[in-house]
């Protein structure tokens, strides 16, 4: 059953194939507790977060203290456009279940989606307090601190990097923190690696362009920015501003 579940949750498995695999589990083990969570995840991946939230809500009603299940409910509600409802449910729950880093991270994400980075930072810090070695908490708090306290951001990002040295987002955070702290050369190396591993993610590319500019490589920075500006991504204005700041070729 676990092998089948792994196949269902694999992003490369087509939705119809996932549904067939769920039916295979249902025939072989109709009372399996895996069925509903797998159905909910499949609905979420199929673009039906409203239906996924309904399933998660039913499961949560039966298992109200299950933090992992509750975090998935909050994420499904947010994806369904009900972030405020998710917050209204999540904050009282965590007051009754202090110490749950997973739900704290989810609440941080909900605030980040709203654009409230101060609120997001509060929850990310709580998650890190409750789970000091949590990779996501380390990374997210480092992101929050990069501008205001780059040395502390570097210290946290370094701990995340020790856990996941090939994870593009971790490399990006570490590189951006090093750049803010003045270590331009190491930042350039890490961000170059992150950009390659990510398949040229635009947000990482923008950080790489900043590092290249700071390292005295305006031509290479201009090349990266040219690639980025040919694509549609949220930080287009920042990329254009950086391009204007570069010395003329």
C-alpha distance (Angstrom), angle and dihedral (degrees) to the residues before:
residue distance angle dihedral
X1 . . .
X2 3.79 . .
X3 3.79 90.8 .
X4 3.80 89.5 52.8
X5 3.81 90.7 47.1
X6 3.78 90.2 53.1
X7 3.79 90.2 53.2
X8 3.80 91.3 48.9
X9 3.79 93.4 52.0
X10 3.80 93.2 45.1
X11 3.80 108.1 112.6
X12 3.82 89.4 -139.4
X13 3.80 92.7 61.1
X14 3.81 111.4 98.3
X15 3.80 116.1 -122.3
X16 3.86 95.2 -115.8
X17 3.80 89.3 51.3
X18 3.81 90.4 50.3
X19 3.79 90.9 52.2
X20 3.79 90.4 50.9
X21 3.80 90.8 50.7
X22 3.80 90.4 50.9
X23 3.77 89.3 52.6
X24 3.81 89.1 51.0
X25 3.82 89.1 56.3
X26 3.79 90.9 46.2
X27 3.81 91.5 54.4
X28 3.79 94.0 46.5
X29 3.81 98.2 38.9
X30 3.81 110.8 12.2
X31 3.81 92.7 177.0
X32 3.79 95.6 49.7
X33 3.83 112.5 137.4
X34 3.79 87.5 -144.5
X35 3.80 94.8 71.5
X36 3.80 100.9 76.4
X37 3.84 96.6 44.1
X38 3.80 90.2 48.9
X39 3.80 91.1 48.1
X40 3.79 90.8 50.0
X41 3.81 93.4 49.2
X42 3.79 90.7 48.2
X43 3.81 91.1 51.1
X44 3.80 89.6 49.9
X45 3.81 92.3 50.2
X46 3.81 90.1 45.9
X47 3.81 90.6 59.1
X48 3.81 97.3 -102.0
X49 3.82 102.8 116.2
X50 3.81 91.1 153.1
X51 3.80 91.5 61.5
X52 3.79 91.5 41.0
X53 3.82 89.1 53.4
X54 3.81 90.4 52.5
X55 3.79 90.6 55.0
X56 3.80 93.0 45.2
X57 3.81 89.8 48.4
X58 3.81 90.9 54.4
X59 3.81 91.3 48.4
X60 3.81 91.2 46.6
X61 3.81 90.3 53.0
X62 3.80 88.7 58.6
X63 3.82 95.6 40.6
X64 3.82 105.4 29.4
X65 3.81 94.8 164.5
X66 3.82 96.5 52.7
X67 3.81 103.2 111.7
X68 3.81 96.9 -170.8
X69 3.79 91.4 52.3
X70 3.81 91.4 45.4
X71 3.83 92.0 51.2
X72 3.79 89.2 53.3
X73 3.80 89.7 51.2
X74 3.81 90.6 53.3
X75 3.80 91.8 48.6
X76 3.79 91.9 49.5
X77 3.81 91.5 49.6
X78 3.80 90.5 50.1
X79 3.80 91.5 49.3
X80 3.82 88.0 50.8
X81 3.81 90.3 56.4
X82 3.79 95.2 -101.0
X83 3.79 100.5 114.1
X84 3.81 93.0 137.7
X85 3.79 91.1 53.9
X86 3.79 89.3 48.3
X87 3.81 90.6 53.6
X88 3.79 91.3 46.3
X89 3.80 88.9 55.0
X90 3.78 97.9 37.3
X91 3.78 104.0 51.8
X92 3.84 96.3 53.8
X93 3.83 89.8 44.6
X94 3.78 93.7 55.0
X95 3.80 91.6 46.1
X96 3.80 85.8 60.2
X97 3.83 92.1 42.4
X98 3.83 105.7 39.1
X99 3.76 116.2 -178.0
X100 3.80 98.0 40.8
X101 3.80 102.1 132.7
X102 3.80 94.6 -178.3
X103 3.79 93.8 59.4
X104 3.82 90.8 42.0
X105 3.82 89.2 55.9
X106 3.78 90.4 49.0
X107 3.80 90.9 51.9
X108 3.79 88.8 49.9
X109 3.79 89.5 53.4
X110 3.81 90.7 50.3
X111 3.79 90.7 54.6
X112 3.81 90.7 45.7
X113 3.82 90.4 54.0
X114 3.81 87.6 54.1
X115 3.79 89.7 52.2
X116 3.80 92.0 -114.0
X117 3.79 99.0 132.2
X118 3.81 93.1 168.6
X119 3.80 89.7 58.5
X120 3.79 90.9 43.7
X121 3.79 90.7 50.9
X122 3.80 92.2 51.9
X123 3.79 91.5 56.2
X124 3.80 94.6 42.3
X125 3.80 89.0 52.8
X126 3.81 90.9 50.2
X127 3.78 89.6 51.1
X128 3.80 90.0 51.3
X129 3.79 91.2 47.9
X130 3.79 90.5 52.7
X131 3.82 95.6 40.9
X132 3.83 108.8 24.7
X133 3.80 94.2 -178.5
X134 3.81 97.2 44.8
X135 3.80 106.7 131.0
X136 3.81 96.3 -147.8
X137 3.81 92.9 46.5
X138 3.81 91.6 49.4
X139 3.78 91.6 49.0
X140 3.81 96.2 44.6
X141 3.80 95.7 47.5
X142 3.81 88.8 48.0
X143 3.81 89.0 54.7
X144 3.81 91.0 49.9
X145 3.84 92.0 49.8
X146 3.81 99.0 42.8
X147 3.80 95.6 97.1
X148 3.81 99.9 32.9
X149 3.82 101.7 37.3
X150 3.81 110.1 10.8
X151 3.81 94.9 171.4
X152 3.79 91.8 56.7
X153 3.79 89.3 43.5
X154 3.81 89.5 54.5
X155 3.81 91.5 50.2
X156 3.81 92.0 52.7
X157 3.80 94.6 41.1
X158 3.80 90.0 50.9
X159 3.81 89.7 56.7
X160 3.81 90.5 50.1
X161 3.81 90.2 47.7
X162 3.81 90.5 53.5
X163 3.80 88.0 59.5
X164 3.81 99.0 41.6
X165 3.82 111.8 18.7
X166 3.82 93.0 163.9
X167 3.80 98.5 46.9
X168 3.83 108.2 110.9
X169 3.80 96.2 -147.5
X170 3.80 91.4 50.2
X171 3.81 91.1 48.7
X172 3.80 89.7 47.7
X173 3.79 93.0 51.9
X174 3.80 92.4 46.5
X175 3.79 92.2 47.1
X176 3.80 93.5 48.1
X177 3.81 91.0 48.9
X178 3.81 91.9 49.5
X179 3.79 90.0 49.3
X180 3.81 90.9 52.0
X181 3.81 89.3 48.3
X182 3.81 91.8 52.6
X183 3.82 101.5 -105.1
X184 3.79 94.0 126.6
X185 3.80 99.1 164.6
X186 3.80 96.5 52.0
X187 3.80 90.0 42.8
X188 3.81 90.3 54.2
X189 3.81 91.9 50.9
X190 3.80 94.7 48.9
X191 3.80 94.8 43.8
X192 3.81 91.5 48.8
X193 3.79 88.7 54.4
X194 3.81 92.5 44.8
X195 3.81 91.8 50.6
X196 3.79 91.7 52.6
X197 3.79 95.5 44.9
X198 3.81 91.8 48.3
X199 3.78 95.0 55.2
X200 3.82 90.3 -109.7
X201 3.78 98.1 -52.4
X202 3.85 106.3 -162.5
X203 3.82 96.3 -134.7
X204 3.81 90.4 52.2
X205 3.79 89.7 44.2
X206 3.80 90.3 56.5
X207 3.80 91.1 53.6
X208 3.80 89.3 47.7
X209 3.81 90.6 51.8
X210 3.80 89.4 52.1
X211 3.80 90.8 50.9
X212 3.81 92.1 47.7
X213 3.79 91.0 50.4
X214 3.80 90.8 49.6
X215 3.82 90.3 47.7
X216 3.81 92.1 56.3
X217 3.81 96.5 -102.9
X218 3.82 102.5 120.4
X219 3.78 93.3 154.0
X220 3.78 92.8 57.5
X221 3.82 90.4 42.8
X222 3.82 89.4 52.3
X223 3.80 90.0 50.3
X224 3.82 92.2 53.2
X225 3.80 92.1 45.7
X226 3.80 90.5 50.9
X227 3.79 89.8 56.8
X228 3.79 91.5 46.7
X229 3.79 95.4 48.7
X230 3.79 90.1 54.0
X231 3.81 87.0 65.0
X232 3.78 133.2 65.0
X233 3.81 110.6 -114.2
X234 3.83 134.7 143.9
X235 3.82 96.3 -107.7
X236 3.80 97.1 57.0
X237 3.82 92.0 120.6
X238 3.81 91.7 53.5
X239 3.80 90.9 48.7
X240 3.81 91.5 51.0
X241 3.81 91.2 48.0
X242 3.81 91.2 51.9
X243 3.80 90.9 48.1
X244 3.82 90.4 53.9
X245 3.83 90.1 51.8
X246 3.81 93.9 55.4
X247 3.80 117.7 98.8
X248 3.79 115.4 -103.1
X249 3.81 114.4 -93.2
